[in-house]
Amino acid sequence: MRLYYKAGACSQAVNIVLQELGVRCDLDAVDRATGMTESGVDFRTKSPHGYVPALELDDGTVLLEGVAINQYLADRNPASGLAPRPATLERAEFNALLNWLASELHKSFSPFFKLKLEGSNRAAALDVLSSRMDRLERRLSDGRAYLTGHAFTIADAYAFVITGWAERLGFGLARWPHVAAYRERVAQRDSVRAALRAEGLLEQGAAGA
Ligand SMILES: N[C@@H](CCC(=O)N[C@@H](CS)C(=O)NCC(=O)O)C(=O)O
């Protein structure tokens, strides 16, 4: 297997899940400027979108879209408990959470990475981002350790990466203390530390989408 990634980007959630599962996987960093990978592959030949993550299986199949990749990995390893069993009500609710993370939380950060936001445009984008973070804060405020309760899941791998961007972009987490505590908890996991180390980020605290 080979994971195409960018250090600190959402591909890190797949990296964390692979580490949770103990699955051996090569990492191949994609250069943002050239689109070439460190092993010399033109990333567009692997993903027409040009964005990470992409997971190449041993038979050459390339899986795209982070939440789809992570569900594939979790479902192939049901004993891991990284996702509720398919076709259950619990899974339907979990899918809603994954979809919310991908389409609402993740994408509320994207303008800050892609655009030079100023004035009222920046304020409006920050309003959207803050309202999504507020919702995450409310979810965690009942004392649960992880997003769905007491067990770590693929949703936590993803939320950990996304919420790290708040620090990176200079927003900080003071307004979201439960999110801050949650991030500290998740950051202690061996899988997370291994993924950060593999991306060269363990001591730097750097991240980028
Ligand atoms: N819908 C995609 C979005 C992936 C995405 O936004 N990838 C970002 C990093 S988080 C990316 O590669 N952006 C292009 C770049 O950084 O050059 C998914 O969820 O996998």
The ligand as an ORCA input file, in Angstrom:
! r2SCAN-3c Opt
* xyz 0 1
  N     -12.856     15.920     -0.606
  C     -11.446     15.646     -0.390
  C     -10.745     16.940     -0.028
  C      -9.261     16.721      0.127
  C      -8.525     18.027      0.366
  O      -9.120     19.092      0.647
  N      -7.205     17.919      0.292
  C      -6.349     19.074      0.494
  C      -5.489     18.924      1.748
  S      -6.482     18.827      3.198
  C      -5.380     19.235     -0.675
  O      -4.712     18.287     -1.082
  N      -5.361     20.467     -1.223
  C      -4.475     20.790     -2.302
  C      -3.147     21.268     -1.825
  O      -2.923     21.371     -0.621
  O      -2.288     21.489     -2.688
  C     -11.282     14.596      0.717
  O     -12.020     14.683      1.709
  O     -10.431     13.696      0.594
*
